[in-house]
């Protein structure tokens, strides 16, 4: 239960606004270093840019073109930290770059980039790159377009298939260290006195009640709201910011089933039409294709991939893999998000720096406010460390050492751990091995907590839908242990059921049945959630061309 009155009666050392990956990492680091911390997120954790990312833990190979060597080095270091501290969620991913003679980047240029990438990742655990001839590339990728093919480059980066889970485990560790983390807690007003933020008026979106979060003389407020940074700064009647800080770009993705000529590993290739780099990535038995990179100044809520973007990604995939013949009918899911990049008028979208900035508002009317401009999934831990270091310096206190370099996330587990074999032995008659592996890939060391629900209620081992490995126990676990309050939370962020066949509509009756029986949800609450789920999918994930064709499932909403 959320005791909002208690929150109103205690001042905090640190207030974090925004529960995406960077806000979660900051709250975790702060709590581990002893700061009384509260995190406020207006929707669900990871509900914004984090949830709409390409799900890669990468060094940013293309940043080398813009001489951002420090950013590449930082990203490669953080990739290694994640592979070590969250092996269940961050995993190595082989990438292949097809190189064409008429492409924007020659074989030699890419080879130099590969060498630099290896040099900057000198402390990595992954293999070095290798350059492949045209002949070898053709042997390995027989479906790849061979016209003007010069060869390819292969290297390793990382993948977080469940990026939302990575965010949530930071939230979980923050809570265990003493932080208060609230989703569905919207900041509605920022009160300023004597050039300092004195309190925040917030609305609990679940009960539609307001509550106050107070500061004291040393409290620092961190704005980690991503694309909403400027909107949050504008909540105060007093000036706390001058000028536009965020100049976001839109990135859209599509998800398709395996297709003719689909590669066994990820491709990082240039679009034939405009030279823009994009990914074709194996993802949970499907393929994730993206991303676009266009200037965006529209509304920040309910963003979706438009028809032209979907067609562009289909066209460019077919160009590099001609046997694919992908069409709109092959698209299973789409999503789009806004990168919270620094405002840079006149710059080409792809050339805007992906580095992050901690912007202190002390000269703009709020001495205890710092905003994050930029930030990537890969570097979230580093962002948290920098933020907390800045907080201690702002308080005039010695900076304690940062524990997150070596501290594993709560679910961290290796496949060699004895518990993995124990779970397989104990549940082999009740759960298929592939399902159990899927659970371990989501919950890691916490898998035993999910399996305990099956010991109490054997029917919770049943699948949610017949085309995914998720089981009913995950629904109960999401609500009881993971702060999930809606069907969207459960099917889109605690699991990925919605991102497979039919937008997860097939799962709605099962979710409702489980929540009524095991979590005490009323039929009326479930019905409201079903309607809200349909609305969310229509506004964010179903292409307009599909809606125009009247998706049958929507007619039942």
LUMLO-198102 format. One record per residue (C-alpha): chain; x, y, z; residue in one letter. Coordinates in nm, 3 decimals. Layout:
% residues N
A/X/Y/Z/a;
...
END
This chain:
% residues 557
A/0.000/0.000/0.000/x;
A/0.116/0.355/-0.076/x;
A/0.127/0.560/0.244/x;
A/0.117/0.906/0.092/x;
A/0.060/1.084/0.424/x;
A/0.387/0.948/0.558/x;
A/0.566/1.079/0.249/x;
A/0.424/1.426/0.305/x;
A/0.562/1.434/0.659/x;
A/0.926/1.360/0.579/x;
A/1.175/1.567/0.379/x;
A/1.407/1.387/0.141/x;
A/1.775/1.439/0.062/x;
A/1.717/1.362/-0.304/x;
A/1.406/1.382/-0.521/x;
A/1.427/1.216/-0.863/x;
A/1.162/1.308/-1.119/x;
A/1.135/1.042/-1.389/x;
A/1.144/0.663/-1.358/x;
A/1.316/0.561/-1.678/x;
A/1.650/0.382/-1.679/x;
A/1.853/0.691/-1.584/x;
A/1.625/0.796/-1.299/x;
A/1.614/0.440/-1.169/x;
A/1.994/0.409/-1.178/x;
A/2.032/0.741/-0.999/x;
A/1.786/0.647/-0.724/x;
A/1.966/0.315/-0.679/x;
A/2.310/0.473/-0.649/x;
A/2.185/0.745/-0.414/x;
A/2.012/0.503/-0.179/x;
A/2.315/0.274/-0.173/x;
A/2.527/0.573/-0.071/x;
A/2.295/0.664/0.216/x;
A/2.079/0.946/0.078/x;
A/1.709/0.953/0.170/x;
A/1.575/0.922/-0.181/x;
A/1.236/0.933/-0.349/x;
A/1.169/0.868/-0.718/x;
A/0.848/0.993/-0.880/x;
A/0.726/0.861/-1.217/x;
A/0.403/0.990/-1.372/x;
A/0.328/0.664/-1.555/x;
A/0.495/0.325/-1.517/x;
A/0.866/0.264/-1.470/x;
A/1.043/0.244/-1.808/x;
A/0.722/0.361/-1.975/x;
A/0.893/0.622/-2.193/x;
A/1.214/0.621/-2.395/x;
A/1.356/0.320/-2.209/x;
A/1.072/0.103/-2.328/x;
A/1.095/0.224/-2.687/x;
A/1.470/0.173/-2.738/x;
A/1.656/-0.064/-2.972/x;
A/1.741/-0.280/-2.667/x;
A/2.112/-0.267/-2.734/x;
A/2.400/-0.237/-2.488/x;
A/2.653/-0.093/-2.729/x;
A/2.955/0.128/-2.749/x;
A/2.817/0.349/-3.023/x;
A/3.037/0.250/-3.312/x;
A/2.907/0.530/-3.535/x;
A/2.996/0.794/-3.272/x;
A/3.354/0.747/-3.390/x;
A/3.257/0.936/-3.707/x;
A/3.195/1.243/-3.495/x;
A/3.516/1.195/-3.292/x;
A/3.324/1.130/-2.969/x;
A/3.596/0.898/-2.843/x;
A/3.521/0.966/-2.476/x;
A/3.157/0.867/-2.524/x;
A/3.255/0.548/-2.708/x;
A/3.506/0.455/-2.437/x;
A/3.254/0.525/-2.160/x;
A/2.987/0.322/-2.340/x;
A/3.221/0.026/-2.397/x;
A/3.325/0.031/-2.031/x;
A/2.961/0.039/-1.918/x;
A/2.877/-0.244/-2.158/x;
A/3.135/-0.457/-1.978/x;
A/2.999/-0.359/-1.635/x;
A/2.649/-0.464/-1.741/x;
A/2.762/-0.794/-1.889/x;
A/2.924/-0.870/-1.554/x;
A/2.662/-0.730/-1.314/x;
A/2.344/-0.834/-1.500/x;
A/2.434/-1.144/-1.706/x;
A/2.070/-1.260/-1.714/x;
A/1.959/-0.938/-1.885/x;
A/2.265/-0.814/-2.076/x;
A/2.408/-1.065/-2.320/x;
A/2.671/-1.060/-2.597/x;
A/2.537/-1.004/-2.947/x;
A/2.735/-1.062/-3.266/x;
A/2.696/-0.784/-3.522/x;
A/2.780/-0.796/-3.892/x;
A/2.825/-0.483/-4.104/x;
A/2.780/-0.548/-4.478/x;
A/3.016/-0.322/-4.673/x;
A/2.924/-0.208/-5.025/x;
A/3.152/-0.035/-5.271/x;
A/2.892/0.233/-5.336/x;
A/2.820/0.281/-4.965/x;
A/2.891/0.588/-4.753/x;
A/3.175/0.411/-4.572/x;
A/3.447/0.213/-4.750/x;
A/3.595/-0.120/-4.644/x;
A/3.913/0.052/-4.520/x;
A/3.727/0.320/-4.325/x;
A/3.519/0.057/-4.147/x;
A/3.830/-0.149/-4.081/x;
A/3.994/0.152/-3.914/x;
A/3.677/0.204/-3.710/x;
A/3.684/-0.157/-3.600/x;
A/4.045/-0.129/-3.486/x;
A/3.962/0.186/-3.287/x;
A/3.661/0.011/-3.135/x;
A/3.885/-0.272/-3.016/x;
A/4.143/-0.029/-2.877/x;
A/3.877/0.166/-2.687/x;
A/3.737/-0.159/-2.542/x;
A/4.076/-0.285/-2.423/x;
A/3.924/-0.424/-2.100/x;
A/3.645/-0.619/-2.269/x;
A/3.558/-0.986/-2.226/x;
A/3.421/-1.014/-2.582/x;
A/3.622/-1.118/-2.891/x;
A/3.792/-0.864/-3.115/x;
A/3.651/-0.781/-3.457/x;
A/3.727/-0.966/-3.778/x;
A/3.708/-0.843/-4.135/x;
A/3.550/-1.080/-4.387/x;
A/3.609/-1.096/-4.759/x;
A/3.329/-1.082/-5.012/x;
A/3.352/-1.458/-5.062/x;
A/3.331/-1.539/-4.690/x;
A/3.047/-1.293/-4.641/x;
A/2.855/-1.459/-4.923/x;
A/2.914/-1.802/-4.769/x;
A/2.786/-1.690/-4.427/x;
A/2.498/-1.473/-4.551/x;
A/2.368/-1.634/-4.868/x;
A/2.051/-1.423/-4.871/x;
A/2.237/-1.091/-4.848/x;
A/2.230/-0.861/-5.150/x;
A/2.555/-0.933/-5.337/x;
A/2.552/-0.643/-5.584/x;
A/2.862/-0.432/-5.523/x;
A/2.933/-0.620/-5.198/x;
A/3.295/-0.567/-5.089/x;
A/3.287/-0.777/-4.772/x;
A/3.181/-0.726/-4.413/x;
A/3.298/-0.660/-4.059/x;
A/3.200/-0.868/-3.758/x;
A/3.223/-0.761/-3.395/x;
A/3.040/-0.802/-3.065/x;
A/2.818/-0.567/-2.870/x;
A/2.548/-0.642/-2.615/x;
A/2.170/-0.681/-2.609/x;
A/1.912/-0.624/-2.337/x;
A/1.610/-0.808/-2.478/x;
A/1.406/-0.697/-2.177/x;
A/1.519/-0.335/-2.137/x;
A/1.221/-0.266/-1.910/x;
A/1.340/-0.539/-1.673/x;
A/1.683/-0.376/-1.657/x;
A/1.514/-0.057/-1.542/x;
A/1.296/-0.241/-1.292/x;
A/1.590/-0.421/-1.133/x;
A/1.749/-0.081/-1.069/x;
A/1.419/0.022/-0.906/x;
A/1.414/-0.298/-0.702/x;
A/1.771/-0.249/-0.577/x;
A/1.693/0.114/-0.492/x;
A/1.393/0.001/-0.284/x;
A/1.600/-0.264/-0.107/x;
A/1.856/0.005/-0.021/x;
A/1.585/0.224/0.138/x;
A/1.463/0.445/-0.147/x;
A/1.095/0.521/-0.200/x;
A/0.998/0.463/-0.563/x;
A/0.652/0.549/-0.692/x;
A/0.510/0.489/-1.035/x;
A/0.187/0.664/-1.126/x;
A/0.292/0.962/-0.913/x;
A/0.276/1.273/-1.131/x;
A/0.450/1.596/-1.034/x;
A/0.195/1.871/-1.096/x;
A/0.357/2.176/-0.937/x;
A/0.706/2.279/-0.836/x;
A/0.718/2.536/-0.555/x;
A/1.015/2.773/-0.540/x;
A/1.122/3.011/-0.262/x;
A/1.448/3.202/-0.227/x;
A/1.570/3.050/-0.554/x;
A/1.529/2.697/-0.423/x;
A/1.268/2.427/-0.482/x;
A/1.088/2.396/-0.148/x;
A/0.831/2.128/-0.228/x;
A/0.648/1.941/-0.502/x;
A/0.276/1.890/-0.536/x;
A/0.212/1.543/-0.677/x;
A/-0.092/1.347/-0.782/x;
A/-0.131/0.978/-0.711/x;
A/-0.278/0.869/-1.045/x;
A/-0.414/0.548/-0.891/x;
A/-0.631/0.711/-0.625/x;
A/-0.656/1.057/-0.786/x;
A/-0.537/1.224/-0.466/x;
A/-0.266/1.484/-0.420/x;
A/0.026/1.478/-0.181/x;
A/0.331/1.693/-0.106/x;
A/0.698/1.601/-0.119/x;
A/0.906/1.842/0.088/x;
A/1.268/1.946/0.072/x;
A/1.513/2.069/0.335/x;
A/1.817/2.299/0.311/x;
A/2.036/2.035/0.147/x;
A/1.779/1.861/-0.073/x;
A/1.863/1.831/-0.441/x;
A/1.598/1.772/-0.709/x;
A/1.704/1.577/-1.018/x;
A/1.505/1.602/-1.340/x;
A/1.558/1.274/-1.526/x;
A/1.234/1.289/-1.723/x;
A/1.395/1.239/-2.063/x;
A/1.205/1.412/-2.345/x;
A/0.984/1.575/-2.080/x;
A/1.272/1.772/-1.918/x;
A/1.149/2.108/-2.047/x;
A/0.789/2.025/-1.955/x;
A/0.890/1.943/-1.597/x;
A/1.089/2.266/-1.569/x;
A/0.777/2.451/-1.688/x;
A/0.567/2.321/-1.398/x;
A/0.691/2.598/-1.172/x;
A/0.532/2.942/-1.177/x;
A/0.876/3.079/-1.092/x;
A/1.149/3.058/-1.353/x;
A/1.371/2.753/-1.301/x;
A/1.502/2.723/-1.656/x;
A/1.583/2.951/-1.947/x;
A/1.567/2.841/-2.306/x;
A/1.492/2.507/-2.460/x;
A/1.708/2.219/-2.338/x;
A/1.575/1.917/-2.531/x;
A/1.572/1.879/-2.908/x;
A/1.460/1.520/-2.939/x;
A/1.465/1.297/-3.243/x;
A/1.213/1.024/-3.312/x;
A/1.320/0.662/-3.348/x;
A/1.076/0.401/-3.476/x;
A/1.098/0.021/-3.489/x;
A/0.901/-0.267/-3.633/x;
A/0.887/-0.630/-3.519/x;
A/0.835/-0.913/-3.769/x;
A/0.839/-1.292/-3.751/x;
A/1.134/-1.486/-3.893/x;
A/1.134/-1.444/-4.271/x;
A/1.306/-1.598/-4.576/x;
A/1.672/-1.507/-4.570/x;
A/1.662/-1.387/-4.211/x;
A/2.014/-1.379/-4.060/x;
A/2.117/-1.592/-3.763/x;
A/2.288/-1.292/-3.604/x;
A/2.232/-0.917/-3.605/x;
A/2.302/-0.695/-3.906/x;
A/2.406/-0.331/-3.877/x;
A/2.371/-0.195/-4.225/x;
A/2.324/0.121/-4.430/x;
A/1.990/0.203/-4.584/x;
A/2.029/0.192/-4.961/x;
A/1.814/0.500/-5.015/x;
A/1.982/0.748/-4.782/x;
A/2.284/0.582/-4.617/x;
A/2.134/0.596/-4.270/x;
A/2.249/0.306/-4.049/x;
A/1.986/0.070/-3.906/x;
A/1.967/-0.268/-3.732/x;
A/1.807/-0.604/-3.816/x;
A/1.825/-0.789/-3.483/x;
A/1.707/-1.135/-3.374/x;
A/1.484/-1.075/-3.073/x;
A/1.290/-1.339/-2.875/x;
A/1.224/-1.556/-3.180/x;
A/1.131/-1.256/-3.393/x;
A/1.324/-0.975/-3.561/x;
A/1.349/-0.618/-3.438/x;
A/1.416/-0.371/-3.720/x;
A/1.507/-0.005/-3.667/x;
A/1.560/0.267/-3.606/x;
A/1.466/0.588/-3.782/x;
A/1.615/0.920/-3.671/x;
A/1.405/1.227/-3.749/x;
A/1.364/1.564/-3.579/x;
A/1.057/1.563/-3.357/x;
A/0.868/1.856/-3.203/x;
A/0.524/1.701/-3.156/x;
A/0.335/1.577/-2.849/x;
A/0.545/1.350/-2.626/x;
A/0.273/1.111/-2.517/x;
A/0.130/0.838/-2.741/x;
A/0.394/0.846/-3.014/x;
A/0.379/0.582/-3.283/x;
A/0.567/0.480/-3.595/x;
A/0.392/0.640/-3.889/x;
A/0.312/0.461/-4.213/x;
A/0.606/0.614/-4.400/x;
A/0.852/0.498/-4.133/x;
A/0.714/0.144/-4.141/x;
A/0.739/0.136/-4.520/x;
A/1.093/0.274/-4.505/x;
A/1.212/0.000/-4.267/x;
A/1.042/-0.270/-4.475/x;
A/1.188/-0.132/-4.799/x;
A/1.543/-0.110/-4.663/x;
A/1.531/-0.458/-4.510/x;
A/1.413/-0.600/-4.843/x;
A/1.697/-0.414/-5.016/x;
A/1.971/-0.578/-4.808/x;
A/1.790/-0.916/-4.787/x;
A/1.601/-0.945/-5.119/x;
A/1.448/-1.284/-5.038/x;
A/1.260/-1.137/-4.743/x;
A/0.978/-0.977/-4.945/x;
A/0.843/-0.817/-4.627/x;
A/0.515/-0.627/-4.653/x;
A/0.291/-0.437/-4.414/x;
A/0.105/-0.761/-4.342/x;
A/0.425/-0.907/-4.191/x;
A/0.450/-0.637/-3.923/x;
A/0.355/-0.777/-3.582/x;
A/0.424/-0.471/-3.368/x;
A/0.555/-0.117/-3.404/x;
A/0.686/0.131/-3.153/x;
A/0.845/0.473/-3.145/x;
A/1.013/0.694/-2.889/x;
A/1.190/1.027/-2.861/x;
A/1.559/1.047/-2.781/x;
A/1.613/1.321/-2.519/x;
A/1.901/1.484/-2.706/x;
A/2.031/1.838/-2.647/x;
A/1.861/2.108/-2.848/x;
A/2.085/2.187/-3.146/x;
A/1.909/2.401/-3.402/x;
A/2.010/2.338/-3.761/x;
A/2.208/2.022/-3.693/x;
A/2.136/1.701/-3.883/x;
A/1.950/1.459/-3.654/x;
A/2.213/1.186/-3.681/x;
A/2.498/1.424/-3.596/x;
A/2.357/1.551/-3.265/x;
A/2.576/1.430/-2.979/x;
A/2.455/1.126/-2.785/x;
A/2.662/1.230/-2.484/x;
A/2.480/1.339/-2.169/x;
A/2.490/1.670/-1.983/x;
A/2.408/1.738/-1.617/x;
A/2.260/2.087/-1.639/x;
A/2.266/2.284/-1.314/x;
A/1.982/2.539/-1.290/x;
A/2.149/2.746/-1.014/x;
A/2.185/3.048/-1.245/x;
A/1.829/3.013/-1.377/x;
A/1.626/3.038/-1.059/x;
A/1.656/2.698/-0.887/x;
A/1.986/2.638/-0.706/x;
A/1.895/2.283/-0.606/x;
A/1.774/2.156/-0.947/x;
A/1.983/1.956/-1.194/x;
A/1.844/1.823/-1.523/x;
A/1.973/1.537/-1.736/x;
A/2.000/1.624/-2.103/x;
A/2.066/1.316/-2.314/x;
A/2.155/0.977/-2.172/x;
A/2.152/0.626/-2.321/x;
A/2.042/0.284/-2.207/x;
A/2.404/0.166/-2.210/x;
A/2.544/0.439/-1.986/x;
A/2.268/0.458/-1.723/x;
A/2.490/0.338/-1.439/x;
A/2.753/0.602/-1.520/x;
A/2.483/0.871/-1.530/x;
A/2.364/0.763/-1.185/x;
A/2.717/0.778/-1.048/x;
A/2.778/1.126/-1.190/x;
A/2.446/1.255/-1.059/x;
A/2.505/1.127/-0.705/x;
A/2.861/1.262/-0.702/x;
A/2.717/1.601/-0.801/x;
A/2.457/1.580/-0.524/x;
A/2.718/1.524/-0.253/x;
A/2.930/1.811/-0.389/x;
A/2.622/2.034/-0.393/x;
A/2.562/1.945/-0.028/x;
A/2.920/2.036/0.054/x;
A/2.997/1.683/0.171/x;
A/3.269/1.432/0.094/x;
A/3.175/1.203/-0.195/x;
A/3.147/0.839/-0.079/x;
A/3.276/0.570/-0.312/x;
A/3.028/0.443/-0.568/x;
A/2.923/0.079/-0.513/x;
A/2.751/0.017/-0.846/x;
A/3.073/-0.057/-1.038/x;
A/3.085/-0.402/-0.885/x;
A/2.743/-0.454/-0.725/x;
A/2.529/-0.705/-0.920/x;
A/2.166/-0.627/-0.988/x;
A/1.918/-0.829/-0.776/x;
A/1.854/-1.092/-1.044/x;
A/2.217/-1.142/-1.146/x;
A/2.288/-1.510/-1.203/x;
A/2.509/-1.713/-1.434/x;
A/2.396/-2.023/-1.618/x;
A/2.659/-2.217/-1.420/x;
A/2.485/-2.132/-1.093/x;
A/2.370/-2.447/-0.910/x;
A/2.019/-2.304/-0.875/x;
A/1.963/-2.326/-1.250/x;
A/2.008/-2.705/-1.251/x;
A/1.805/-2.737/-0.932/x;
A/1.510/-2.552/-1.087/x;
A/1.527/-2.764/-1.401/x;
A/1.538/-3.086/-1.197/x;
A/1.260/-2.985/-0.962/x;
A/1.013/-2.849/-1.217/x;
A/1.087/-3.066/-1.520/x;
A/0.746/-3.239/-1.492/x;
A/0.554/-2.914/-1.460/x;
A/0.737/-2.662/-1.679/x;
A/0.903/-2.713/-2.017/x;
A/1.276/-2.647/-2.021/x;
A/1.234/-2.366/-2.274/x;
A/0.980/-2.195/-2.047/x;
A/1.209/-2.220/-1.746/x;
A/1.501/-2.080/-1.946/x;
A/1.274/-1.794/-2.049/x;
A/1.189/-1.721/-1.684/x;
A/1.557/-1.725/-1.586/x;
A/1.628/-1.483/-1.872/x;
A/1.374/-1.242/-1.722/x;
A/1.402/-1.286/-1.344/x;
A/1.746/-1.440/-1.303/x;
A/1.814/-1.519/-0.939/x;
A/1.456/-1.416/-0.853/x;
A/1.311/-1.700/-1.062/x;
A/1.262/-1.906/-0.747/x;
A/1.012/-1.648/-0.621/x;
A/0.801/-1.695/-0.934/x;
A/0.826/-2.073/-0.911/x;
A/0.713/-2.060/-0.547/x;
A/0.374/-1.941/-0.671/x;
A/0.346/-2.260/-0.876/x;
A/0.417/-2.468/-0.565/x;
A/0.115/-2.301/-0.400/x;
A/-0.107/-2.297/-0.708/x;
A/-0.008/-2.555/-0.974/x;
A/-0.241/-2.409/-1.237/x;
A/-0.024/-2.095/-1.246/x;
A/0.227/-2.300/-1.448/x;
A/-0.013/-2.281/-1.745/x;
A/0.085/-2.057/-2.040/x;
A/-0.068/-1.713/-2.083/x;
A/-0.089/-1.763/-2.462/x;
A/0.017/-2.053/-2.681/x;
A/0.274/-1.855/-2.882/x;
A/0.495/-1.726/-2.598/x;
A/0.678/-1.883/-2.305/x;
A/0.517/-1.665/-2.037/x;
A/0.306/-1.836/-1.768/x;
A/0.021/-1.728/-1.542/x;
A/0.244/-1.707/-1.234/x;
A/0.413/-1.404/-1.390/x;
A/0.083/-1.215/-1.387/x;
A/0.041/-1.266/-1.014/x;
A/0.408/-1.193/-0.946/x;
A/0.392/-0.867/-1.144/x;
A/0.104/-0.740/-0.930/x;
A/0.213/-0.873/-0.592/x;
A/0.588/-0.807/-0.613/x;
A/0.662/-0.572/-0.903/x;
A/0.430/-0.272/-0.870/x;
A/0.226/-0.352/-1.181/x;
A/-0.114/-0.182/-1.168/x;
A/-0.252/-0.220/-1.521/x;
A/-0.279/-0.477/-1.798/x;
A/-0.032/-0.264/-1.998/x;
A/0.220/-0.283/-1.712/x;
A/0.190/-0.663/-1.707/x;
A/0.183/-0.741/-2.079/x;
A/0.407/-0.463/-2.215/x;
A/0.672/-0.402/-1.947/x;
A/0.685/-0.681/-1.685/x;
A/0.658/-0.929/-1.973/x;
A/0.673/-0.888/-2.352/x;
A/0.352/-1.077/-2.434/x;
A/0.204/-0.772/-2.610/x;
A/0.497/-0.756/-2.854/x;
A/0.427/-1.093/-3.008/x;
A/0.125/-1.210/-3.207/x;
A/-0.192/-0.999/-3.221/x;
A/-0.064/-0.727/-2.985/x;
A/-0.136/-0.944/-2.683/x;
A/-0.513/-0.920/-2.725/x;
A/-0.540/-1.301/-2.694/x;
A/-0.396/-1.275/-2.342/x;
A/-0.653/-1.031/-2.204/x;
A/-0.916/-1.289/-2.093/x;
A/-0.646/-1.497/-1.925/x;
A/-0.500/-1.197/-1.743/x;
A/-0.845/-1.093/-1.624/x;
A/-0.925/-1.444/-1.501/x;
A/-0.597/-1.474/-1.308/x;
A/-0.626/-1.130/-1.150/x;
A/-0.985/-1.192/-1.040/x;
A/-0.897/-1.527/-0.884/x;
A/-0.558/-1.456/-0.727/x;
A/-0.532/-1.081/-0.680/x;
A/-0.888/-0.985/-0.590/x;
A/-0.950/-0.762/-0.890/x;
A/-1.316/-0.693/-0.960/x;
A/-1.475/-0.765/-1.294/x;
A/-1.534/-0.393/-1.339/x;
A/-1.165/-0.316/-1.282/x;
A/-1.063/-0.580/-1.534/x;
A/-1.309/-0.447/-1.790/x;
A/-1.172/-0.095/-1.748/x;
A/-0.819/-0.228/-1.795/x;
A/-0.914/-0.419/-2.110/x;
A/-1.054/-0.100/-2.263/x;
A/-0.745/0.097/-2.158/x;
A/-0.521/-0.172/-2.306/x;
A/-0.694/-0.153/-2.644/x;
A/-0.665/0.225/-2.637/x;
A/-0.293/0.208/-2.554/x;
A/-0.221/-0.032/-2.839/x;
A/-0.419/0.177/-3.087/x;
A/-0.242/0.498/-2.985/x;
A/0.112/0.361/-2.960/x;
A/0.170/0.030/-3.133/x;
A/-0.080/-0.053/-3.410/x;
A/0.009/0.118/-3.741/x;
A/-0.250/0.359/-3.876/x;
A/-0.288/0.150/-4.191/x;
A/-0.388/-0.148/-3.975/x;
A/-0.640/0.058/-3.781/x;
A/-0.788/0.178/-4.107/x;
A/-0.844/-0.187/-4.196/x;
A/-1.035/-0.229/-3.868/x;
A/-0.828/-0.472/-3.664/x;
A/-1.091/-0.730/-3.556/x;
A/-0.973/-0.745/-3.196/x;
A/-1.039/-0.373/-3.149/x;
A/-1.405/-0.413/-3.224/x;
A/-1.456/-0.603/-2.899/x;
A/-1.319/-0.318/-2.685/x;
END
